[in-house]
Amino acid sequence: MSQVPSMPGSLVEVILEGGPSDLPADLRAGRLAPDTEEVKIPHYGGYEHFERATADGAGPVVFRWTRRTRVAE
């Protein structure tokens, strides 16, 4: 998961849940800007989309898999 440019110290821990079982574990956790609503991960010629599922501020922010799209050729 790539980090989104942000002010120092303003990133939050995030976890990606669901999606393909072969999505590498190192892509399922990271740090993003706190106002991020959707994460798009390139994976085998397409993108896996995850949408924000929690916003309570306690612990990591959870993003759940919602869909897969293909790369347009």
HELIX and SHEET records of a PDB file:
HELIX    1   1 ALA A   25  LEU A   27  5                                   3    
SHEET    1   A 5 ALA A  29  LEU A  32  0                                        
SHEET    2   A 5 VAL A  12  GLU A  17 -1                                        
SHEET    3   A 5 VAL A  61  ARG A  70  1                                        
SHEET    4   A 5 GLY A  46  ARG A  52 -1                                        
SHEET    5   A 5 GLU A  38  HIS A  43 -1                                        
END                                                                             
